[in-house]
């Protein structure tokens, strides 16, 4: 009887995990709405990264004329711009409700629990009949 309870528990936990994984992106979207201001900032971040990347390419082409300090400052500015862009891109993905790694893990773990518990129950009930 204890084995059967474990299997039923695995099915219930698996179902709850799969539901939580399904609702996770929806809750994320509701908690992080995408506003027009966020859209402008995201576009500005992308433009800044683009501009600084071009500036770095041209600086590498003109290495003889640039000072080492200019290159270091450009690299720092580019790294900062990339980080700001990544943050705004993550916010955009969350607002769109794309599944995050946590949701995918919940789906997989829920599926495994459902499969193990369900197959165990089918085998157990199949042996009794």
Secondary structure, 3 states (H helix, E strand, C coil): CHHHHHHHHHHHHHHHHHHHHHHHHHHHHHHCCCCHHHHHHHHHHHHHHHHHHHHHHHHHHCCCCCCHHHHHHHHHHHHHHHHHHHHHHHHHHHHHCCCCHHHHHHHHHHHHHHHHHHHHHHHHHHHHC
